[in-house]
Amino acid sequence: MINLTEKLKIAMIKQNVTQQQLAERTEQKQPNLSAKMVANNFKLSEYQRLVEALGCRLEINIVLPNGEKL
């Protein structure tokens, strides 16, 4: 299973957005964003902001053994 940071990178590629552009959209410095991506060190609220800056939405589910999503 890939982590949220890897999914974020995939979304950036699909949305044709560079790290620099995403950093600007979220009002942070690109080196800071890069370091957090390398360390996989984001709070859930940061993922939310980054994903929304890409024009996407973040969904998180708990899936029970029977397949039911909560």
Long-range contacts (C-beta under 8 A, 24 or more apart in sequence): 3-40, 4-42, 4-47, 5-37, 5-40, 5-42, 8-37, 8-47, 8-50, 8-51, 8-54, 9-37, 11-51, 11-54, 11-56, 12-54, 15-54, 15-55, 15-56, 17-54, 22-50, 22-53, 22-54, 25-53, 26-50, 26-53
